[in-house]
Amino acid sequence: YAGGTTPTRVNTVDFLTIATLGDSEDFGDLPDTNTSTQAPCSNTTRGIFAGGYPYTDRICFFTFASKSDSTDFGNLTQSRASANGVGDGIRGVFVGGYTGSNQTTMDYITVAQTGDAKDFGDLTAVTNSGLTANSTTRGLIAGINNGTNRIDFITIRSTGNAADFGDLTVARSSGTVGPLCNATRGVMAGGYSGGDLNVIDYVTIATQGSSIDFGDLAVIGVSQCGAASSPTRGVIMGGIGGSPRAATNTSQKIEILSTGNSVDFGDVITARNAGGGISNGHGGLG
């Protein structure tokens, strides 16, 4: 769980073992504190974060097995914050974002090879802070056109513009940053629509159609939260919510193949929102 705002921006990176409940631990640092609202992707060995605020085109990476600071990877095609990411373990795609105005931009990298991103295509409408999920073939981006219920999809290994997938149960943006999914099911949790939401819904990634109610964020309703997942479990980390509204250090979990409300997982090191999450076991990795 990397970066975020406390409300000052931080370069903190935490890690946790998804199968084991408990508090997160220190992993290392991002290059600087201009590290909120960045986009993640990964393979089984490497986690990558791109962009951020103030607007940057920087891409950096970590090696999951080695607790250490980030290393430079390359540059995005466009400096931006509030993008999100999808990937299939071979390719990572950074979707949408904000540069003073919302963007349709999608660009991609080969995760195992450092270098600059290349143009992928465009979303169906300008979007920042979309919620994402991915399988080994397909990436989903929800909340298209900011705060709507629209879901786009792309075929990750190709290039081209996104197409309509279906609709969320509740229109929103600014939910989970990082893919919350296994290879079959994508889960969209939290978000903002006039207030911080406790909504969780899910889709079957291979089948176009509208999402279905999964349950609620029962620990705290949040927006701008990080997400990471294994083939069986999703963890929603930090975010902003509660009363009075503030950044939280709470992590909460769901079991992806079931439905139901979230339960407490543990705490992140620093209460913050607008960080990004990634794992070496999400749905794009099989």
N, C-alpha and C positions, 0 to 999 in steps of 0.2 A: 504494500500500500504506500504509494509514493507521492510526495509533495502535498500541497494543500494550503489552506488559509485558516488562521487561528483567532483573529482576523488578519494578522500579518502573514505574509507568505513564508513557507518553510521549505527546506530541502530534505526533510526527514524521509527515510525509507524504513518501514517496518516489515517484518515477515511473520507468518504463522503457518502451522501445519494444519491443513484443512480438516484432516480426519480426527484431530485432537482438540477438544475444547480448551480454551485458555487465552491468556493475554498475548499480544504480539510482542516481538523482540526487535532490537535494533539490527538492521541489515547493512546500512551504509548511507551515503548521501548522494543526492542529485548534484549537478555541477554548480548550481547557485540557488538562490532563493526565489528566482523568477520562475517558479515551478508549479503554479496552480493551473488547473484546467488543461491538462495534457492528455494525449491519446495513447492507449496501450495496445500492444500485441505481443505474441510470444511463440516460441516452439518449446520443446521439452527441456532445452538447456538454457535458453536465453530469453530474458524479458526486456521489452523495448518501450520507451516512452517518447512521445513526439510533440513538438509545439509547446505551448504554454503562455502564460501571461506574466509580464508584458509580452506582446506578440513576438514570437520567435519561430524560426524554422529549424531549430536544433532537434536532432534525434540522438538519444543516448541509450545505452544498453547495460544490462547486468547479466552475470552468469549465475543462475539459481543456486548452483552448488557452492559458490564462493561468496561469503559475506564480505562485501567490499563496496567502494564508491563506484559510480557509473563511469562508463567509457564512451567517448564520442563515436557515433555511428555514421552520421552524414546529415543531410538537410532535406526538409520538405520542399515541395515545389512552391509552396506559399506559406509565409509566416502567418501563424494564427493560433488562437486559443480556443478552448471549448469544442475541440473535435472529439471523436471517439474512435475506437479501433475494432476491427474484426480480423480474423486470420485462420488459416488452415494448417499451420505449422511450417509450411513452406513459404507462404506469402502473407504479409500483413498489409491491410488496407486502412488508411486513416480517412475518416469520413466527416464531412461538414466542417463547421468551425465558425469563428467570429474574428473579424479584423477591423472592427468599427461598424461592420454590417455583417449579416449572416451570409454564409457561403454554401454553394452546391459542390464544392471541391471534393474529389476523392483522388488520393495518390497512393502508390504502393511501393513496397520494398520486398526484397528477398531476405528473410529473417536471418539466415545463416551467413549472409555476405554483407559486410559493411559497404556503405555507399549511399548516394542520394536517391530520394524517392522519384518515381516517374508518374506521369498522368495516368489515371485509371478511367475516368469518366466523370459524370455528374449525377448527383441525387436528383430526384424528381422536383424538389423545391429547396430553397435556401433553409439551412438547418444548423443550429448549434445545440450542443448538449443533448443529442439524441441518445436513446438507450439501445444497446446492441446485444446480439447473440450470434453464434456461428456454429456450423457443423463442419465436417471435413470438405464440404463443397460450397456451401452457401453462407452468406453473411446477411443479417437482418439489422436494419436501423429504424428505430421507432420514434414517434414524436416529430415526424417530418413537418417542416414549415412551422416549427416552434410552437409547441403547446397544442398541436392537433392530435388526433388519434391515429394518424396514418403511419403505416409500416411499409418501408421500402425493402427490396432485397437485391442482392448481387450474386453472381457466380464468381467466387473468389479467384479461381485460377484463370479466368478470362479477363478481358477489359471491356469496358462499355458502360453505358448509363444504367442507373438503377431502374427497377420497375415496381409497380404496386404489388404488395403482398396481401394486405388486409388491414384491419383496424384494431387498435387497443380497446380495452373495455372502458378506459377513462382517458380523455385527452390530457396530455401533459408533456413536459420536457424536464431536463435536469434531474433524471433519476440516476441509476447505477452507471458508473464509468468503468468499463471493463466487461468482457463477455461473461454473462451469468447463464450457464448452459452445460449440457452434455451433448453428445453427438446427435441426439434425437430431439430434445426439447430445449427451447429457449425461454427464459424467465425474465420479465421486466418488472423491476421492483422500485418502489418509491417514486419521487418526482415532485414537480411543482405545477400547480394550476390555481393561482390565487391563494395558495397556502401549501405547506409541506404535506405530502400524501403518504398514507400507509398502504396503498394499493399494491398488490402483486398479481400479475396475470401471466399466462404462458401460451406458447404456440408449439405446434409440431413443425419443426423447421423445414422438413421436406414437403409439406403440404400447405399451399397457399390458402389463407383464410383468416378470419378474425380471431383474436386471442380469447382465452377463457379465464374466468376468475380462478386464482390459485389459493388465495388467502389474504392475510393482512400482515404488515409489519407490526407485530404485537408489542415489541419492546419500545420502539419509538418510530413515529412516522418521520421520514427524512427526504430531503432532496440533496443533490450534489454529493452523492456517496460513492465510494469505491466498491468494486465487486470482484470476486475471484471464485473459481469453482473447480471441483474435481468431477469425475463422472457421476458421482452420487450426491454431492453436497455443494451448496452455494453459500458464500459468506458475504454479507453486506457490511461494509466497514465505514465508520465515521459518518459524516454528512452534517447537515444543519436541520434542526427541528426542535420540537419541544416547546414548553412554555415556562419562562420566556424563551423565544427563539434564539438558539445559540449553536455553535459547533459542538459536536458530541464526540466522546471517545468510545462509544458503544459499538461492538460488533455483534451481529445477529445472524443466525443461520436458518437455512431451509433445506429440506431433502428434495432434490430436484424431481425424482421419479414419483413422488407422492404429491399430494396437495395439503395445504394447511398453513397455519400462521407461523411466523418466525419465532424462534426462541433465542435467548441470550447465548452468545458464544464466548465473550470475554471483552477485553478492552484493547484499543490501540494505544500506542505510547503517548501520543499527543492528540487532544481533542481538536478536530479540524474537519473542514469540508473542502470540496473542489480538488481532492486528490484523485488519483487513478489506481485501479487494482489490476493485477494480472496473476496468472498461475501457470504451472507447467503441466496442468491436467484438464484443461477446459475442453469443450465439445469439438473445437476445431482440430484437436490433436488425436481424435479417435476414441 
